[in-house]
Structures are given as structure tokens and as C-alpha cells.
């Protein structure tokens, strides 16, 4: 009888000890787990915030540099557009076209476009080797810019085409014979022409160039 009581007492004491140990473990482990989860969550949140701020700063700096590059390129382009020789040639072309009837104008444009597509030597030479084309070439190489502001090599390497069109969108001068002759119906030309007012227009014109197009 005494042995049975002793065994029950021991079992009761071990059960109480196990409960106490388990309680101590729970009291210590649960806050630890909660702390680890909170630390992980806060760390992840801070990493997101830091990464977001870094990307934001990088995007702001990239946008600022891009704005400067575009502004400088537009300033160079405006010098070409206001060159007296170029303005004079375009005005002559405009006055000549005004003297034609609508039928004569359409016939002339179709004829020129057909000869250009056929690589007519006379027409190609008129467009690519004219005085205005040579002037464009000087701007392209930088020889017509101010001595203290040469055209950067990166701008020249990024230039896919450099050409002039008249009020109908037809070529007047070009550095390359591989550009299309008629541009009057293209969205980028209509946006830049802006009903004769003219405005800066940024467009992916490279996708509009023919596959065999090569840089000047």
C-alpha cells in the first residue's frame, strides 16, 4: 500500500515539475518568438523604405540628367533650324510649292518619291550633296558649332539621321540616302510641323526607318 502511495506521490511531483518546466519554457520562448517576428518585420520594412528612397533618388537624378541632355540637344537642333542658309533654302522651297496647283503638287511629290525609291542618282545627289546637306554635315561633325561647345561624340554616335523637309514633309537635304523621301503623313512629322508653327516633338523615329537604314 505504501509503495503505491509513494509511486503516486512521485508521479504527482514529476507531473508538477513538468508543468512548471513547460510553463517556464512557454514564458521564455513565446516572447522570444514574438520578438524575432517583430524584428524581422521591422527589418523588412526598413529595407523596403531604404530601397524605395534609394530608387527614388536614383530615378530623380536620372530624370535630371536626361532633362539636361534633352535640353542641350534641343538647343543644338534649334541652332540648325535658325541657320540663315537653311531658312533661306526652305523659304525658297515653300514659295516654289505655293505656285503649284494641288494637282501639280501631288504629281510632283509622287514623281519625286518614286525616283527616290528607285535611287535616282540625280535626285539623290541633289538631296545628299547639296550645299544645305553639306551644312548639315558640318553640324553633325561639329565644325559649325562654337569652338568652346563642340558636338559631343556621344551625340554623334546616337544620331540615327539628320535631314530637312519642306512644308509637304518631302526631303530637302539629308546626310543619308536611306531615309524615306515623304514624311508628311507620319505622326512624328505632323507633330513637329504643328500646322506650320513648329514645336519640339520626341518620338521613336528609329522604328519608322527602313531596315536597310545606316547611320550617316
Backbone as CSV, one residue per row, in Angstrom:
resi,resn,N_x,N_y,N_z,CA_x,CA_y,CA_z,C_x,C_y,C_z
1,UNK,0.831,-1.197,0.000,0.000,0.000,0.000,0.860,1.238,0.000
2,UNK,1.912,1.199,0.863,2.795,2.359,0.941,3.515,2.579,-0.382
3,UNK,3.873,1.461,-1.021,4.580,1.593,-2.306,3.693,2.274,-3.354
4,UNK,2.427,1.927,-3.351,1.505,2.532,-4.320,1.356,4.010,-4.077
5,UNK,1.308,4.391,-2.765,1.198,5.817,-2.444,2.444,6.560,-2.846
6,UNK,3.603,5.914,-2.599,4.871,6.574,-2.971,4.939,6.791,-4.472
7,UNK,4.524,5.769,-5.234,4.568,5.914,-6.702,3.638,7.021,-7.173
8,UNK,2.442,7.107,-6.570,1.512,8.169,-6.937,2.066,9.530,-6.573
9,UNK,2.763,9.591,-5.390,3.340,10.881,-4.975,4.434,11.314,-5.931
10,UNK,5.280,10.321,-6.316,6.355,10.661,-7.251,5.789,11.110,-8.603
11,UNK,4.762,10.368,-9.044,4.145,10.739,-10.327,3.546,12.131,-10.257
12,UNK,2.926,12.451,-9.129,2.340,13.783,-8.979,3.397,14.855,-8.960
13,UNK,4.532,14.551,-8.229,5.604,15.553,-8.178,6.218,15.761,-9.542
14,UNK,6.477,14.677,-10.315,7.053,14.818,-11.665,6.085,15.522,-12.609
15,UNK,4.798,15.254,-12.434,3.827,15.959,-13.272,3.827,17.442,-12.978
16,UNK,3.965,17.810,-11.712,4.022,19.214,-11.338,5.297,19.861,-11.860
17,UNK,6.397,19.146,-11.785,7.673,19.669,-12.306,7.598,19.891,-13.816
18,UNK,6.994,18.909,-14.498,6.880,19.043,-15.955,6.051,20.254,-16.325
19,UNK,4.986,20.485,-15.560,4.146,21.644,-15.829,4.911,22.945,-15.587
20,UNK,5.676,22.941,-14.485,6.462,24.145,-14.176,7.508,24.412,-15.256
21,UNK,8.205,23.337,-15.693,9.214,23.495,-16.749,8.581,23.971,-18.040
22,UNK,7.427,23.354,-18.366,6.734,23.756,-19.592,6.282,25.207,-19.522
23,UNK,5.787,25.606,-18.349,5.349,26.996,-18.171,6.513,27.952,-18.326
24,UNK,7.667,27.596,-17.733,8.855,28.439,-17.846,9.300,28.555,-19.298
25,UNK,9.270,27.409,-20.002,9.662,27.440,-21.418,8.730,28.318,-22.233
26,UNK,7.434,28.172,-21.986,6.459,28.986,-22.731,6.644,30.463,-22.424
27,UNK,6.874,30.752,-21.155,7.074,32.149,-20.762,8.306,32.733,-21.438
28,UNK,9.337,31.921,-21.641,10.559,32.428,-22.256,10.554,32.360,-23.774
29,UNK,9.986,31.268,-24.322,10.057,31.044,-25.766,9.066,31.912,-26.524
30,UNK,7.848,32.025,-26.027,6.822,32.796,-26.756,7.246,34.258,-26.946
31,UNK,7.685,34.959,-25.892,8.144,36.341,-26.130,9.333,36.404,-27.096
32,UNK,10.206,35.350,-27.002,11.358,35.333,-27.911,10.896,35.215,-29.362
33,UNK,9.955,34.322,-29.615,9.438,34.163,-30.969,8.745,35.435,-31.449
34,UNK,7.957,36.023,-30.550,7.286,37.283,-30.907,8.308,38.368,-31.219
35,UNK,9.355,38.415,-30.423,10.407,39.407,-30.661,11.117,39.187,-31.989
36,UNK,11.390,37.924,-32.303,12.045,37.616,-33.578,11.168,38.006,-34.763
37,UNK,9.870,37.683,-34.655,8.946,38.035,-35.739,8.863,39.554,-35.912
38,UNK,8.785,40.280,-34.785,8.705,41.732,-34.852,9.988,42.322,-35.426
39,UNK,11.133,41.760,-35.005,12.415,42.255,-35.529,12.519,42.002,-37.029
40,UNK,12.071,40.808,-37.454,12.109,40.503,-38.878,11.196,41.433,-39.669
41,UNK,9.998,41.675,-39.139,9.039,42.544,-39.836,9.565,43.979,-39.920
42,UNK,10.089,44.490,-38.792,10.620,45.847,-38.789,11.835,45.978,-39.702
43,UNK,12.698,44.945,-39.691,13.863,44.975,-40.574,13.461,44.972,-42.036
44,UNK,12.474,44.121,-42.374,11.999,44.084,-43.761,11.390,45.416,-44.167
45,UNK,10.622,46.023,-43.254,10.010,47.311,-43.550,11.061,48.390,-43.767
46,UNK,12.090,48.403,-42.932,13.157,49.391,-43.088,13.928,49.186,-44.379
47,UNK,14.155,47.910,-44.737,14.850,47.626,-46.003,14.024,48.133,-47.177
48,UNK,12.700,47.922,-47.117,11.835,48.423,-48.186,11.909,49.947,-48.271
49,UNK,11.852,50.597,-47.124,11.892,52.061,-47.119,13.222,52.585,-47.641
50,UNK,14.320,51.951,-47.194,15.638,52.387,-47.666,15.794,52.144,-49.159
51,UNK,15.340,50.957,-49.616,15.429,50.645,-51.041,14.572,51.609,-51.859
52,UNK,13.366,51.892,-51.336,12.491,52.829,-52.040,13.101,54.213,-52.149
53,UNK,13.687,54.690,-51.064,14.327,56.009,-51.092,15.520,56.023,-52.043
54,UNK,16.278,54.920,-52.052,17.439,54.844,-52.951,17.001,54.876,-54.410
55,UNK,15.975,54.075,-54.737,15.467,54.075,-56.116,14.863,55.422,-56.474
56,UNK,14.205,56.055,-55.515,13.619,57.370,-55.761,14.701,58.397,-56.067
57,UNK,15.780,58.366,-55.275,16.887,59.292,-55.517,17.553,59.011,-56.857
58,UNK,17.717,57.717,-57.179,18.330,57.347,-58.450,17.458,57.786,-59.629
59,UNK,16.144,57.579,-59.501,15.235,57.995,-60.570,15.234,59.507,-60.737
60,UNK,15.279,60.244,-59.628,15.305,61.707,-59.701,16.569,62.192,-60.378
61,UNK,17.703,61.606,-60.026,18.971,62.011,-60.629,19.010,61.652,-62.107
62,UNK,18.502,60.469,-62.451,18.460,60.069,-63.862,17.568,60.996,-64.667
63,UNK,16.413,61.346,-64.112,15.500,62.258,-64.807,16.142,63.632,-64.996
64,UNK,16.885,64.087,-63.990,17.545,65.393,-64.096,18.606,65.376,-65.194
65,UNK,19.408,64.317,-65.228,20.434,64.219,-66.262,19.818,64.099,-67.651
66,UNK,18.744,63.312,-67.746,18.070,63.153,-69.031,17.496,64.488,-69.499
67,UNK,16.951,65.252,-68.568,16.402,66.561,-68.905,17.493,67.485,-69.425
68,UNK,18.675,67.435,-68.812,19.792,68.259,-69.276,20.240,67.851,-70.673
69,UNK,20.334,66.536,-70.900,20.775,66.052,-72.211,19.779,66.457,-73.294
70,UNK,18.483,66.263,-73.005,17.453,66.620,-73.985,17.457,68.124,-74.235
71,UNK,17.629,68.907,-73.162,17.668,70.359,-73.318,18.841,70.811,-74.173
72,UNK,20.006,70.214,-73.958,21.180,70.573,-74.759,20.990,70.178,-76.217
73,UNK,20.409,68.996,-76.441,20.187,68.551,-77.815,19.177,69.437,-78.532
74,UNK,18.146,69.863,-77.816,17.151,70.755,-78.414,17.768,72.106,-78.744
75,UNK,18.681,72.568,-77.887,19.350,73.841,-78.167,20.211,73.738,-79.416
76,UNK,20.911,72.607,-79.584,21.719,72.409,-80.792,20.832,72.318,-82.034
77,UNK,19.714,71.610,-81.897,18.799,71.482,-83.029,18.213,72.836,-83.408
78,UNK,17.927,73.663,-82.415,17.372,74.983,-82.716,18.375,75.845,-83.464
79,UNK,19.668,75.646,-83.216,20.678,76.407,-83.967,20.670,76.004,-85.435
80,UNK,20.419,74.722,-85.693,20.316,74.273,-87.081,19.079,74.890,-87.744
81,UNK,17.965,74.882,-87.021,16.704,75.367,-87.582,16.714,76.866,-87.850
82,UNK,17.562,77.601,-87.139,17.602,79.054,-87.324,18.796,79.509,-88.148
83,UNK,19.529,78.565,-88.713,20.657,78.947,-89.558,20.130,79.707,-90.785
84,UNK,20.665,80.887,-91.085,20.147,81.703,-92.196,20.143,80.982,-93.535
85,UNK,21.188,80.202,-93.826,21.250,79.494,-95.098,20.149,78.450,-95.195
86,UNK,19.893,77.757,-94.111,18.844,76.735,-94.103,17.472,77.391,-94.212
87,UNK,17.252,78.450,-93.454,15.972,79.156,-93.506,15.713,79.682,-94.919
88,UNK,16.740,80.250,-95.544,16.593,80.799,-96.894,16.220,79.706,-97.898
89,UNK,16.867,78.549,-97.805,16.581,77.453,-98.728,15.161,76.921,-98.538
90,UNK,14.731,76.802,-97.299,13.379,76.307,-97.041,12.320,77.308,-97.485
91,UNK,12.605,78.582,-97.349,11.656,79.600,-97.812,11.537,79.576,-99.329
92,UNK,12.650,79.384,-100.020,12.605,79.261,-101.479,11.764,78.059,-101.886
93,UNK,11.959,76.966,-101.200,11.191,75.749,-101.500,9.708,75.977,-101.221
94,UNK,9.396,76.652,-100.148,7.995,76.940,-99.816,7.341,77.808,-100.884
95,UNK,8.031,78.860,-101.311,7.469,79.749,-102.330,7.277,79.029,-103.658
96,UNK,8.190,78.138,-103.997,8.072,77.384,-105.241,6.856,76.470,-105.211
97,UNK,6.622,75.817,-104.079,5.492,74.911,-103.953,4.168,75.668,-103.953
98,UNK,4.172,76.888,-103.455,2.938,77.682,-103.413,2.444,78.032,-104.818
99,UNK,3.354,78.125,-105.749,2.979,78.499,-107.113,2.380,77.341,-107.900
100,UNK,2.358,76.149,-107.311,1.819,74.970,-107.995,0.369,74.742,-107.591
101,UNK,-0.399,74.222,-108.543,-1.766,73.823,-108.210,-1.727,72.536,-107.388
102,UNK,-2.859,72.172,-106.823,-2.902,70.970,-105.998,-2.559,69.727,-106.816
103,UNK,-3.072,69.664,-108.053,-2.766,68.517,-108.909,-1.292,68.477,-109.278
104,UNK,-0.730,69.632,-109.606,0.695,69.697,-109.946,1.559,69.301,-108.749
105,UNK,1.148,69.748,-107.600,1.901,69.418,-106.386,1.885,67.925,-106.114
106,UNK,0.721,67.304,-106.200,0.616,65.864,-105.956,1.425,65.076,-106.980
107,UNK,1.358,65.502,-108.233,2.131,64.820,-109.281,3.624,64.942,-109.017
108,UNK,4.055,66.121,-108.612,5.474,66.337,-108.321,5.939,65.473,-107.154
109,UNK,5.147,65.416,-106.089,5.532,64.645,-104.901,5.608,63.149,-105.213
110,UNK,4.638,62.655,-105.951,4.644,61.225,-106.308,5.834,60.915,-107.198
111,UNK,6.115,61.788,-108.142,7.237,61.573,-109.049,8.567,61.572,-108.296
112,UNK,8.725,62.529,-107.379,9.968,62.602,-106.602,10.133,61.377,-105.705
113,UNK,9.047,60.965,-105.062,9.112,59.807,-104.170,9.456,58.542,-104.952
114,UNK,8.889,58.424,-106.155,9.182,57.244,-106.986,10.642,57.219,-107.412
115,UNK,11.154,58.364,-107.841,12.555,58.438,-108.253,13.491,58.211,-107.050
116,UNK,13.103,58.697,-105.887,13.930,58.498,-104.690,13.985,57.018,-104.319
117,UNK,12.842,56.356,-104.415,12.828,54.935,-104.081,13.667,54.136,-105.070
118,UNK,13.692,54.589,-106.289,14.482,53.904,-107.315,15.955,54.306,-107.275
119,UNK,16.340,55.119,-106.290,17.721,55.582,-106.125,18.210,56.348,-107.359
120,UNK,17.353,57.225,-107.865,17.738,58.065,-108.996,18.956,58.906,-108.617
121,UNK,20.041,58.776,-109.355,21.305,59.414,-108.990,21.199,60.926,-108.926
122,UNK,20.486,61.506,-109.870,20.361,62.963,-109.897,19.641,63.473,-108.660
123,UNK,18.537,62.846,-108.310,17.772,63.261,-107.141,18.546,63.010,-105.855
124,UNK,19.195,61.847,-105.775,19.978,61.529,-104.576,21.104,62.543,-104.391
125,UNK,21.763,62.886,-105.482,22.847,63.856,-105.402,22.326,65.225,-104.987
126,UNK,21.152,65.596,-105.487,20.550,66.880,-105.133,20.249,66.963,-103.644
127,UNK,19.818,65.859,-103.063,19.435,65.852,-101.648,20.633,65.646,-100.727
128,UNK,21.526,64.739,-101.111,22.608,64.328,-100.210,23.870,65.184,-100.371
129,UNK,24.068,65.775,-101.551,25.309,66.505,-101.791,25.087,67.995,-102.045
130,UNK,23.950,68.502,-101.669,23.675,69.930,-101.858,24.410,70.755,-100.811
131,UNK,24.361,72.086,-100.984,25.005,72.972,-100.015,24.376,72.840,-98.633
132,UNK,23.061,72.681,-98.617,22.373,72.530,-97.328,22.752,71.205,-96.673
133,UNK,22.872,70.147,-97.478,23.293,68.856,-96.929,24.706,68.947,-96.358
134,UNK,25.577,69.658,-97.055,26.935,69.851,-96.540,26.918,70.655,-95.245
135,UNK,25.999,71.597,-95.154,25.872,72.373,-93.915,25.400,71.481,-92.778
136,UNK,24.461,70.597,-93.063,24.025,69.628,-92.050,25.186,68.743,-91.617
137,UNK,26.006,68.364,-92.576,27.157,67.522,-92.274,28.142,68.252,-91.359
138,UNK,28.282,69.547,-91.568,29.153,70.339,-90.703,28.603,70.387,-89.273
139,UNK,27.289,70.527,-89.153,26.690,70.489,-87.815,26.871,69.112,-87.191
140,UNK,26.749,68.086,-87.996,26.883,66.714,-87.493,28.292,66.450,-86.976
141,UNK,29.296,66.901,-87.718,30.682,66.676,-87.298,31.134,67.661,-86.235
142,UNK,30.359,68.743,-86.043,30.703,69.707,-85.015,31.474,70.904,-85.518
143,UNK,31.800,70.962,-86.792,32.615,72.064,-87.306,31.838,73.373,-87.400
144,UNK,30.500,73.308,-87.337,29.701,74.526,-87.400,29.262,74.997,-86.028
145,UNK,29.676,74.295,-84.992,29.347,74.712,-83.639,30.392,75.664,-83.107
146,UNK,30.070,76.289,-81.992,31.028,77.180,-81.357,32.262,76.402,-80.951
147,UNK,33.449,76.994,-81.057,34.677,76.267,-80.705,34.670,75.742,-79.287
148,UNK,34.036,76.493,-78.378,34.032,76.053,-76.984,32.872,75.106,-76.673
149,UNK,32.027,74.813,-77.690,30.916,73.890,-77.496,30.847,72.887,-78.643
150,UNK,31.862,72.051,-78.779,31.841,71.057,-79.868,30.745,70.025,-79.642
151,UNK,30.272,69.459,-80.741,29.251,68.416,-80.640,29.869,67.170,-80.014
152,UNK,29.364,66.713,-78.845,29.973,65.556,-78.176,29.902,64.311,-79.048
153,UNK,30.900,63.455,-78.877,30.954,62.205,-79.634,29.750,61.335,-79.336
154,UNK,29.268,61.357,-78.092,28.125,60.524,-77.734,26.876,60.963,-78.478
155,UNK,26.760,62.270,-78.759,25.614,62.757,-79.517,25.718,62.316,-80.969
156,UNK,26.924,62.406,-81.534,27.108,61.985,-82.923,26.839,60.494,-83.083
157,UNK,27.301,59.705,-82.113,27.104,58.256,-82.217,25.640,57.874,-82.046
158,UNK,24.875,58.705,-81.334,23.458,58.405,-81.111,22.565,58.964,-82.211
159,UNK,23.113,59.790,-83.095,22.318,60.383,-84.165,22.063,59.356,-85.259
160,UNK,20.817,58.992,-85.446,20.449,57.989,-86.448,20.254,58.620,-87.820
161,UNK,19.762,59.847,-87.851,19.516,60.522,-89.120,19.463,62.016,-88.872
162,UNK,19.832,62.772,-89.895,19.757,64.223,-89.821,19.344,64.717,-91.203
163,UNK,18.135,65.240,-91.306,17.639,65.673,-92.607,16.643,66.818,-92.437
164,UNK,16.395,67.519,-93.550,15.440,68.624,-93.587,14.296,68.265,-94.521
165,UNK,13.099,68.738,-94.190,11.946,68.548,-95.066,11.298,69.898,-95.331
166,UNK,10.508,69.960,-96.395,9.777,71.184,-96.696,8.398,71.132,-96.054
167,UNK,7.516,72.036,-96.464,6.189,72.127,-95.852,5.285,70.955,-96.214
168,UNK,5.687,70.133,-97.156,4.912,68.931,-97.502,5.471,67.679,-96.836
169,UNK,6.585,67.818,-96.133,7.215,66.664,-95.498,8.180,65.937,-96.405
170,UNK,8.481,66.522,-97.574,9.407,65.885,-98.522,10.839,66.319,-98.231
171,UNK,11.767,65.426,-98.539,13.177,65.693,-98.257,13.692,66.900,-99.030
172,UNK,14.468,67.703,-98.323,15.195,68.808,-98.950,16.688,68.531,-98.905
173,UNK,17.149,68.024,-97.780,18.559,67.683,-97.609,18.659,66.571,-96.573
174,UNK,19.658,65.704,-96.750,19.835,64.585,-95.827,21.293,64.136,-95.840
175,UNK,21.728,63.582,-94.725,23.081,63.027,-94.665,23.142,61.638,-95.281
176,UNK,22.004,60.980,-95.350,21.975,59.607,-95.851,20.876,59.443,-96.891
177,UNK,21.109,58.657,-97.933,20.063,58.393,-98.926,19.101,57.289,-98.503
178,UNK,19.286,56.734,-97.319,18.481,55.600,-96.886,17.219,55.997,-96.127
179,UNK,17.022,57.289,-95.865,15.799,57.716,-95.181,14.663,57.807,-96.193
180,UNK,13.420,57.636,-95.771,12.291,57.785,-96.703,12.223,59.210,-97.257
181,UNK,11.607,59.357,-98.412,11.516,60.675,-99.033,10.329,61.474,-98.493
182,UNK,9.191,60.836,-98.344,7.973,61.523,-97.907,7.695,61.247,-96.434
183,UNK,7.521,62.308,-95.663,7.248,62.181,-94.225,5.966,62.892,-93.821
184,UNK,5.291,63.505,-94.768,4.155,64.354,-94.453,3.018,63.659,-93.733
185,UNK,2.865,62.339,-93.911,1.761,61.618,-93.285,2.171,60.892,-92.002
186,UNK,3.424,61.012,-91.614,3.880,60.322,-90.411,3.494,61.115,-89.163
187,UNK,3.146,60.447,-88.061,2.743,61.153,-86.835,3.836,62.067,-86.294
188,UNK,5.090,61.613,-86.340,6.150,62.434,-85.758,6.331,63.732,-86.549
189,UNK,6.219,63.662,-87.897,6.404,64.872,-88.692,5.245,65.839,-88.473
190,UNK,4.033,65.338,-88.437,2.876,66.190,-88.198,2.940,66.837,-86.821
191,UNK,3.450,66.065,-85.834,3.595,66.643,-84.502,4.653,67.729,-84.463
192,UNK,5.778,67.515,-85.156,6.851,68.510,-85.172,6.476,69.721,-86.023
193,UNK,5.795,69.488,-87.154,5.389,70.582,-88.037,4.325,71.455,-87.371
194,UNK,3.385,70.807,-86.704,2.373,71.504,-85.899,1.671,72.602,-86.694
195,UNK,1.179,72.221,-87.878,0.449,73.160,-88.734,1.268,74.393,-89.099
196,UNK,2.547,74.199,-89.279,3.411,75.285,-89.704,3.987,76.109,-88.573
197,UNK,3.541,75.857,-87.343,4.063,76.612,-86.201,5.394,76.044,-85.753
198,UNK,5.513,74.734,-85.765,6.738,74.067,-85.344,6.820,73.926,-83.844
199,UNK,7.191,72.747,-83.392,7.319,72.505,-81.955,8.227,71.308,-81.727
200,UNK,8.963,71.278,-80.618,9.773,70.088,-80.317,8.871,68.864,-80.171
201,UNK,9.282,67.782,-80.781,8.476,66.564,-80.750,9.412,65.378,-80.588
202,UNK,9.211,64.628,-79.521,10.069,63.474,-79.223,9.309,62.209,-79.578
203,UNK,9.914,61.398,-80.442,9.261,60.174,-80.913,10.333,59.154,-81.257
204,UNK,9.967,57.890,-81.200,10.888,56.814,-81.564,10.901,56.683,-83.084
205,UNK,11.593,57.622,-83.749,11.613,57.617,-85.215,12.461,56.475,-85.755
206,UNK,13.314,55.886,-84.907,14.162,54.787,-85.390,13.310,53.622,-85.875
207,UNK,12.170,53.401,-85.220,11.296,52.303,-85.643,10.613,52.597,-86.967
208,UNK,10.609,53.863,-87.380,9.986,54.239,-88.648,10.967,54.183,-89.810
209,UNK,12.258,54.021,-89.505,13.261,53.974,-90.553,13.249,52.605,-91.230
210,UNK,13.617,52.526,-92.498,13.658,51.229,-93.184,14.714,50.326,-92.592
211,UNK,14.581,49.027,-92.825,15.504,48.055,-92.235,16.931,48.216,-92.740
212,UNK,17.072,48.677,-93.977,18.410,48.802,-94.535,19.035,50.150,-94.208
213,UNK,18.408,50.887,-93.285,18.933,52.219,-92.959,20.261,52.097,-92.221
214,UNK,21.203,52.946,-92.616,22.509,53.004,-91.954,22.782,54.423,-91.536
215,UNK,23.475,54.571,-90.444,23.762,55.909,-89.927,24.691,56.661,-90.887
216,UNK,24.605,58.021,-90.852,25.470,58.806,-91.710,26.914,58.692,-91.306
